């Protein structure tokens, strides 16, 4: 019998390296897109995170963004 394949999101251990505040522009750079493109990508989850200029996302908001978009650099 094959072992159950675990999803990245089954526990929060995957998130530890990403557990820090980030700005919109720093996350856009990590995803290798422009600020404007990254902002458009976040439109579907704008009710879950506050998107305002010059605001730092909390680690919980960064987690939601990564869950929505997938890991950067992957």
C-alpha positions in Angstrom: 0.0 0.0 0.0 1.3 3.5 -0.9 1.7 6.1 1.8 -0.7 9.0 1.8 0.8 11.9 -0.1 0.8 15.0 2.0 0.0 18.4 0.7 2.2 21.3 1.5 -0.7 22.8 3.4 -1.5 19.8 5.6 0.4 21.5 8.5 2.1 24.8 9.1 5.7 23.4 9.1 6.1 24.5 5.4 5.4 28.1 6.3 8.2 28.6 8.8 10.8 29.9 6.3 8.2 32.4 5.0 7.1 33.5 8.5 8.0 37.2 8.3 6.2 40.4 7.3 6.5 41.4 3.7 5.5 44.4 1.5 3.7 44.2 -1.7 6.7 45.2 -3.7 9.0 42.7 -2.0 6.6 39.8 -2.6 6.2 41.0 -6.3 10.0 40.8 -6.6 10.1 37.3 -5.2 7.5 36.2 -7.7 9.5 38.0 -10.4 6.6 40.2 -11.6 5.9 43.9 -11.5 4.0 45.6 -8.6 1.0 46.2 -10.8 0.8 42.6 -12.0 1.1 41.3 -8.5 -1.6 43.5 -7.3 -3.9 42.2 -10.1 -3.1 38.7 -9.0 -4.3 39.4 -5.5 -7.6 40.9 -6.6 -9.5 37.6 -6.0 -8.4 37.5 -2.3 -8.6 41.2 -1.6 -11.4 40.6 1.0 -9.1 38.3 3.0 -6.1 40.7 3.0 -5.8 44.4 3.1 -4.1 45.8 0.0 -3.0 49.3 0.5 0.2 51.2 -0.7 3.2 51.2 1.7 1.6 48.6 4.0 3.4 45.6 5.4 1.5 42.3 5.2 1.4 40.3 8.4 2.8 36.8 8.4 -0.8 35.5 8.4 -1.5 37.5 5.3 1.7 36.3 3.6 0.5 32.8 4.4 -2.8 33.4 2.6 -1.0 34.9 -0.4 1.3 31.9 -0.7 -1.6 29.5 -0.3 -3.4 31.4 -3.1 -0.5 31.8 -5.5 1.8 28.9 -4.5 5.4 29.2 -3.3 7.6 31.8 -5.0 10.6 30.5 -6.8 9.0 27.1 -7.2 
